[in-house]
């Protein structure tokens, strides 16, 4: 069976050629540098900012029952009991920094000045024909002023000043676009 040996030798030779062709060295590309981020450290808020825990209830643990017999009379549904009202949850605490009375007065003064400036700039647009962008700007100013006044009522002076400053800045932009 010399023909079989020569055929298998030819197949073996072809496999070696293909194998050798696939073993060429390829240019190795460097991997992109790995970005290493520092681990995130979780900080728990101080206990005075955490909501109060609900009181622990002392309900008896359900009794374990033996398996029911094969034939059991159908049980009557118990009469529905009125649902106990859920205890009222306290309002979500607002996170705000504590300001001294002098700081509060300063924030109140700056807030009032920013609101006044924004309103004065808005009056400059009264009676003028406004394009869509200017109308949108006017609505944003009104929204910031309303939110600022709400923050003043809640005595959140930092938020009130931030919102009033946004309204004032947008009102300046509105006046400049007229």
BATIMAR-65134 format. One record per residue: residue number from 1; x, y, z of N, C-alpha, C, CB in turn. Coordinates in steps of 0.2 Angstrom, whole numbers, plus 5000, padded with zeros to 4 digits. Glycine has a CB too. Layout:
<atoms>
ATOM koltor   nu   nv   nw  cau  cav  caw   cu   cv   cw  cbu  cbv  cbw
ATOM    NUM    X    Y    Z    X    Y    Z    X    Y    Z    X    Y    Z
...
</atoms>
This chain:
<atoms>
ATOM koltor   nu   nv   nw  cau  cav  caw   cu   cv   cw  cbu  cbv  cbw
ATOM      1 5004 4994 5000 5000 5000 5000 5004 5006 5000 4995 5000 5006
ATOM      2 5009 5007 4995 5013 5012 4995 5009 5019 4993 5018 5011 4989
ATOM      3 5003 5018 4990 4999 5024 4988 4996 5027 4994 4994 5022 4983
ATOM      4 4995 5023 4999 4992 5026 5005 4997 5030 5009 4988 5020 5009
ATOM      5 5003 5027 5009 5008 5030 5013 5010 5037 5010 5014 5026 5014
ATOM      6 5010 5037 5003 5012 5043 5000 5006 5049 5001 5013 5042 4993
ATOM      7 5000 5046 5001 4995 5051 5002 4995 5054 5009 4988 5048 5000
ATOM      8 4996 5050 5014 4996 5052 5021 5002 5056 5022 4996 5046 5025
ATOM      9 5007 5055 5019 5013 5059 5019 5012 5066 5016 5019 5056 5016
ATOM     10 5008 5066 5011 5007 5072 5007 5002 5077 5012 5004 5071 5000
ATOM     11 4997 5073 5015 4992 5077 5019 4996 5079 5025 4987 5072 5021
ATOM     12 5001 5075 5028 5004 5077 5034 5009 5083 5032 5009 5072 5036
ATOM     13 5012 5083 5026 5016 5089 5024 5012 5095 5023 5019 5087 5017
ATOM     14 5006 5095 5020 5001 5100 5019 5000 5103 5026 4995 5099 5015
ATOM     15 4998 5099 5031 4996 5101 5037 5002 5105 5041 4994 5096 5042
ATOM     16 5008 5103 5040 5014 5106 5042 5015 5113 5039 5020 5102 5042
ATOM     17 5014 5113 5033 5015 5119 5029 5010 5125 5032 5014 5119 5021
ATOM     18 5004 5122 5032 4998 5127 5035 5000 5129 5042 4992 5124 5034
ATOM     19 5002 5124 5046 5004 5126 5053 5010 5131 5053 5005 5119 5057
ATOM     20 5014 5130 5049 5020 5134 5049 5018 5141 5047 5026 5131 5045
ATOM     21 5014 5142 5042 5011 5148 5040 5008 5152 5045 5007 5147 5033
ATOM     22 5004 5148 5049 5000 5152 5054 5004 5153 5060 4995 5147 5056
ATOM     23 5011 5151 5061 5015 5153 5067 5019 5159 5066 5019 5147 5068
ATOM     24 5018 5163 5061 5022 5169 5060 5021 5173 5066 5021 5172 5054
ATOM     25 5026 5177 5068 5026 5181 5073 5022 5187 5071 5033 5184 5076
ATOM     26 5017 5189 5075 5013 5195 5073 5015 5201 5078 5006 5194 5074
ATOM     27 5014 5207 5076 5016 5213 5080 5011 5213 5086 5016 5219 5076
ATOM     28 5014 5213 5091 5010 5213 5098 5009 5221 5099 5014 5210 5103
ATOM     29 5002 5222 5100 5000 5229 5102 5000 5230 5109 4994 5231 5098
ATOM     30 5002 5235 5111 5002 5236 5119 4995 5238 5121 5007 5242 5121
ATOM     31 4993 5235 5126 4987 5236 5129 4986 5243 5131 4985 5231 5135
ATOM     32 4980 5246 5131 4979 5253 5133 4981 5253 5141 4972 5256 5132
ATOM     33 4983 5259 5143 4985 5259 5150 4978 5258 5154 4988 5266 5152
ATOM     34 4979 5254 5160 4973 5253 5164 4972 5259 5168 4974 5247 5168
ATOM     35 4966 5262 5169 4964 5267 5173 4962 5264 5180 4958 5271 5170
ATOM     36 4966 5267 5185 4965 5264 5192 4962 5270 5196 4971 5262 5195
ATOM     37 4956 5269 5198 4952 5274 5202 4953 5272 5209 4945 5274 5200
ATOM     38 4953 5277 5214 4953 5275 5221 4947 5273 5223 4955 5282 5225
ATOM     39 4947 5268 5228 4940 5266 5230 4936 5271 5233 4941 5260 5235
ATOM     40 4929 5270 5232 4924 5275 5235 4923 5273 5242 4918 5275 5231
ATOM     41 4924 5279 5246 4923 5278 5253 4916 5280 5255 4928 5282 5257
ATOM     42 4912 5276 5258 4905 5278 5260 4905 5281 5267 4901 5271 5260
ATOM     43 4902 5286 5267 4902 5290 5273 4895 5290 5276 4905 5297 5273
ATOM     44 4894 5288 5282 4887 5288 5284 4885 5295 5287 4886 5283 5290
ATOM     45 4879 5297 5286 4877 5304 5289 4877 5304 5297 4871 5306 5286
ATOM     46 4878 5310 5300 4878 5310 5307 4871 5308 5309 4879 5317 5310
ATOM     47 4870 5305 5315 4864 5302 5318 4858 5307 5318 4865 5299 5325
ATOM     48 4860 5313 5319 4854 5318 5320 4851 5320 5313 4857 5325 5322
ATOM     49 4854 5318 5307 4851 5318 5301 4847 5312 5298 4856 5320 5296
ATOM     50 4848 5307 5302 4845 5301 5300 4838 5301 5302 4848 5294 5303
ATOM     51 4833 5298 5298 4826 5298 5301 4825 5293 5307 4821 5296 5295
ATOM     52 4820 5295 5311 4820 5290 5317 4817 5283 5315 4815 5294 5322
ATOM     53 4820 5279 5319 4818 5272 5317 4811 5270 5320 4823 5267 5320
ATOM     54 4807 5266 5316 4800 5265 5319 4800 5261 5325 4796 5261 5313
ATOM     55 4796 5262 5330 4796 5258 5336 4795 5250 5334 4790 5260 5341
ATOM     56 4799 5246 5338 4798 5239 5337 4792 5236 5340 4804 5236 5341
ATOM     57 4789 5232 5336 4782 5229 5338 4784 5222 5341 4777 5228 5332
ATOM     58 4780 5221 5346 4781 5214 5349 4775 5210 5348 4782 5215 5357
ATOM     59 4775 5207 5342 4770 5203 5340 4772 5195 5341 4768 5204 5332
ATOM     60 4768 5191 5343 4769 5184 5345 4771 5181 5338 4764 5181 5348
ATOM     61 4776 5176 5339 4778 5172 5333 4772 5167 5331 4785 5169 5334
ATOM     62 4771 5166 5325 4765 5162 5323 4767 5155 5326 4764 5162 5316
ATOM     63 4762 5151 5329 4763 5145 5331 4764 5140 5325 4757 5143 5336
ATOM     64 4768 5135 5326 4769 5130 5321 4763 5125 5322 4776 5127 5321
ATOM     65 4760 5123 5316 4755 5118 5316 4757 5112 5313 4748 5121 5313
ATOM     66 4753 5107 5316 4755 5100 5313 4751 5100 5306 4752 5094 5317
ATOM     67 4753 5095 5302 4750 5095 5295 4743 5093 5296 4754 5090 5291
ATOM     68 4739 5096 5292 4732 5096 5292 4730 5088 5290 4728 5101 5287
ATOM     69 4724 5086 5293 4722 5079 5290 4720 5080 5283 4716 5077 5295
ATOM     70 4719 5074 5280 4718 5073 5273 4711 5077 5271 4718 5066 5271
ATOM     71 4706 5075 5276 4699 5078 5274 4698 5083 5280 4694 5073 5274
ATOM     72 4697 5089 5278 4696 5095 5282 4690 5099 5280 4702 5099 5283
ATOM     73 4686 5101 5285 4680 5105 5283 4682 5112 5281 4675 5105 5289
ATOM     74 4679 5114 5276 4681 5121 5273 4680 5126 5279 4676 5123 5267
ATOM     75 4685 5130 5279 4686 5135 5285 4682 5141 5282 4693 5137 5286
ATOM     76 4678 5145 5287 4675 5151 5285 4680 5156 5285 4669 5152 5290
ATOM     77 4679 5161 5281 4684 5167 5281 4682 5171 5287 4683 5171 5274
ATOM     78 4688 5173 5290 4687 5178 5296 4684 5184 5294 4693 5178 5300
ATOM     79 4680 5187 5298 4677 5194 5297 4683 5199 5296 4672 5196 5303
ATOM     80 4682 5203 5291 4688 5208 5290 4688 5213 5296 4687 5212 5283
ATOM     81 4694 5214 5298 4695 5219 5303 4697 5226 5300 4700 5217 5309
ATOM     82 4695 5231 5303 4697 5238 5301 4704 5238 5301 4693 5243 5304
ATOM     83 4707 5241 5296 4714 5242 5295 4716 5247 5300 4716 5244 5288
ATOM     84 4722 5246 5304 4724 5250 5309 4728 5256 5305 4729 5247 5314
ATOM     85 4726 5262 5306 4730 5268 5303 4737 5268 5304 4727 5275 5305
ATOM     86 4741 5269 5298 4748 5269 5299 4750 5275 5303 4751 5268 5292
ATOM     87 4755 5274 5307 4758 5280 5310 4760 5285 5305 4763 5278 5315
ATOM     88 4759 5291 5306 4761 5297 5302 4769 5297 5302 4758 5303 5304
ATOM     89 4772 5297 5296 4779 5298 5296 4781 5305 5296 4782 5295 5289
ATOM     90 4786 5306 5300 4789 5313 5300 4791 5316 5294 4794 5314 5306
ATOM     91 4790 5322 5293 4792 5325 5286 4800 5324 5285 4791 5333 5287
ATOM     92 4802 5324 5279 4809 5322 5277 4813 5328 5280 4809 5321 5270
ATOM     93 4818 5327 5283 4822 5333 5286 4825 5336 5280 4827 5331 5291
ATOM     94 4825 5343 5280 4829 5347 5275 4836 5348 5278 4825 5354 5274
ATOM     95 4840 5347 5273 4847 5348 5275 4849 5355 5273 4852 5343 5271
ATOM     96 4851 5359 5278 4853 5366 5277 4858 5367 5282 4847 5371 5277
ATOM     97 4862 5372 5280 4868 5374 5285 4865 5379 5290 4874 5376 5282
ATOM     98 4867 5379 5296 4865 5383 5301 4869 5390 5300 4866 5381 5308
ATOM     99 4865 5395 5300 4867 5402 5299 4866 5406 5305 4864 5405 5293
ATOM    100 4871 5410 5307 4870 5414 5312 4865 5420 5310 4877 5418 5314
ATOM    101 4862 5423 5315 4857 5429 5313 4860 5434 5309 4855 5432 5320
ATOM    102 4867 5435 5310 4870 5440 5305 4870 5438 5298 4877 5442 5308
ATOM    103 4872 5431 5298 4873 5428 5291 4866 5428 5288 4876 5421 5291
ATOM    104 4861 5426 5292 4854 5426 5289 4852 5433 5286 4849 5424 5294
ATOM    105 4853 5438 5290 4852 5445 5288 4855 5447 5282 4853 5450 5294
ATOM    106 4862 5445 5281 4866 5446 5275 4863 5443 5269 4873 5444 5276
ATOM    107 4861 5436 5270 4858 5432 5264 4851 5435 5262 4857 5425 5266
ATOM    108 4847 5437 5267 4841 5440 5266 4842 5447 5262 4837 5442 5272
ATOM    109 4847 5451 5264 4848 5457 5260 4850 5456 5253 4853 5461 5264
ATOM    110 4854 5451 5252 4857 5450 5245 4851 5447 5241 4863 5445 5246
ATOM    111 4847 5442 5244 4842 5439 5241 4837 5445 5238 4838 5434 5245
ATOM    112 4835 5449 5243 4830 5454 5241 4833 5459 5236 4828 5459 5247
ATOM    113 4839 5460 5236 4842 5464 5230 4842 5461 5224 4849 5466 5232
ATOM    114 4844 5454 5224 4844 5450 5217 4837 5450 5215 4847 5444 5219
ATOM    115 4832 5449 5219 4825 5448 5217 4822 5455 5214 4820 5446 5223
ATOM    116 4824 5461 5217 4822 5467 5215 4825 5469 5208 4824 5473 5220
ATOM    117 4832 5467 5207 4835 5468 5201 4832 5464 5195 4843 5466 5201
ATOM    118 4830 5458 5197 4827 5453 5191 4820 5456 5189 4826 5446 5194
ATOM    119 4817 5459 5194 4810 5461 5193 4811 5468 5189 4806 5463 5199
ATOM    120 4815 5472 5190 4816 5478 5187 4818 5477 5179 4822 5482 5190
ATOM    121 4823 5472 5178 4825 5470 5172 4819 5467 5168 4830 5465 5172
ATOM    122 4814 5463 5171 4809 5460 5168 4804 5466 5166 4805 5455 5173
ATOM    123 4803 5471 5170 4799 5477 5168 4802 5480 5161 4799 5482 5174
ATOM    124 4808 5480 5160 4811 5483 5154 4808 5479 5148 4818 5483 5154
ATOM    125 4806 5473 5149 4803 5469 5143 4796 5470 5142 4805 5462 5144
ATOM    126 4793 5474 5147 4785 5475 5146 4784 5479 5140 4783 5478 5153
ATOM    127 4779 5477 5137 4776 5480 5131 4781 5479 5124 4776 5487 5132
ATOM    128 4786 5475 5125 4790 5474 5119 4788 5468 5116 4798 5474 5121
ATOM    129 4789 5467 5109 4788 5461 5106 4794 5457 5107 4787 5463 5098
ATOM    130 4792 5451 5110 4798 5446 5111 4798 5440 5107 4797 5444 5119
ATOM    131 4803 5438 5105 4804 5431 5101 4803 5425 5106 4810 5431 5097
ATOM    132 4803 5419 5103 4802 5413 5107 4807 5412 5112 4801 5407 5102
ATOM    133 4813 5414 5110 4819 5413 5115 4818 5418 5121 4825 5414 5112
ATOM    134 4816 5424 5120 4815 5429 5125 4809 5427 5129 4814 5436 5122
ATOM    135 4804 5424 5126 4798 5422 5130 4800 5417 5135 4792 5420 5126
ATOM    136 4804 5412 5132 4806 5406 5136 4810 5409 5142 4810 5401 5132
ATOM    137 4815 5413 5141 4819 5416 5146 4815 5420 5151 4824 5421 5143
ATOM    138 4810 5423 5149 4805 5427 5154 4802 5422 5158 4800 5431 5150
ATOM    139 4800 5416 5156 4796 5411 5160 4801 5408 5165 4793 5405 5155
ATOM    140 4807 5407 5163 4812 5404 5167 4814 5409 5173 4819 5402 5163
ATOM    141 4814 5415 5171 4815 5420 5176 4809 5420 5181 4816 5427 5173
ATOM    142 4803 5420 5179 4797 5420 5183 4798 5413 5188 4791 5420 5179
ATOM    143 4800 5408 5185 4800 5402 5189 4805 5402 5194 4801 5396 5184
ATOM    144 4811 5405 5193 4816 5405 5198 4814 5410 5203 4823 5408 5195
ATOM    145 4811 5416 5201 4808 5420 5207 4803 5417 5211 4805 5427 5203
ATOM    146 4799 5413 5208 4794 5410 5212 4797 5405 5217 4788 5406 5208
ATOM    147 4802 5401 5215 4805 5396 5219 4809 5400 5224 4810 5392 5215
ATOM    148 4812 5406 5223 4816 5410 5227 4812 5412 5233 4820 5415 5224
ATOM    149 4806 5415 5231 4801 5417 5236 4799 5412 5241 4795 5421 5233
ATOM    150 4798 5406 5238 4796 5400 5242 4801 5398 5247 4794 5394 5237
ATOM    151 4807 5398 5245 4813 5397 5249 4814 5402 5255 4820 5397 5245
ATOM    152 4812 5408 5253 4812 5414 5258 4807 5412 5263 4811 5421 5255
ATOM    153 4801 5410 5261 4795 5408 5266 4798 5402 5271 4789 5406 5262
ATOM    154 4802 5398 5268 4804 5392 5272 4811 5394 5276 4805 5386 5267
ATOM    155 4813 5400 5275 4819 5402 5278 4825 5398 5276 4818 5402 5286
ATOM    156 4825 5396 5270 4831 5393 5267 4835 5398 5263 4829 5387 5262
ATOM    157 4839 5402 5267 4842 5408 5264 4847 5406 5258 4845 5412 5269
ATOM    158 4850 5401 5259 4856 5399 5254 4852 5398 5247 4860 5393 5256
ATOM    159 4847 5394 5248 4843 5392 5242 4840 5398 5239 4838 5386 5243
ATOM    160 4837 5402 5243 4833 5408 5241 4838 5412 5237 4830 5412 5246
ATOM    161 4844 5413 5239 4849 5418 5236 4851 5415 5229 4855 5419 5241
ATOM    162 4853 5408 5229 4855 5405 5223 4849 5406 5218 4856 5397 5224
ATOM    163 4843 5405 5219 4838 5405 5214 4837 5412 5212 4831 5403 5217
ATOM    164 4837 5417 5217 4837 5424 5215 4842 5426 5211 4837 5429 5221
ATOM    165 4849 5424 5212 4854 5426 5208 4853 5423 5201 4861 5423 5211
ATOM    166 4851 5417 5200 4849 5414 5193 4844 5418 5190 4847 5407 5194
ATOM    167 4839 5420 5193 4834 5425 5190 4837 5431 5188 4828 5426 5195
ATOM    168 4841 5434 5192 4844 5440 5190 4849 5440 5184 4848 5443 5196
ATOM    169 4853 5434 5184 4857 5433 5179 4854 5432 5172 4862 5427 5180
ATOM    170 4848 5428 5172 4844 5427 5166 4841 5434 5164 4839 5422 5167
ATOM    171 4839 5438 5169 4836 5444 5167 4840 5449 5164 4833 5448 5174
ATOM    172 4847 5449 5166 4852 5453 5163 4853 5451 5155 4859 5453 5166
ATOM    173 4853 5444 5154 4853 5441 5148 4847 5443 5143 4854 5434 5148
ATOM    174 4841 5444 5147 4835 5446 5143 4836 5453 5141 4829 5445 5147
ATOM    175 4838 5457 5145 4838 5464 5144 4843 5465 5138 4840 5468 5150
ATOM    176 4849 5462 5138 4854 5462 5133 4852 5460 5126 4860 5458 5135
ATOM    177 4847 5456 5126 4844 5453 5120 4839 5457 5117 4842 5446 5121
ATOM    178 4836 5462 5121 4831 5467 5118 4833 5472 5113 4828 5471 5124
</atoms>
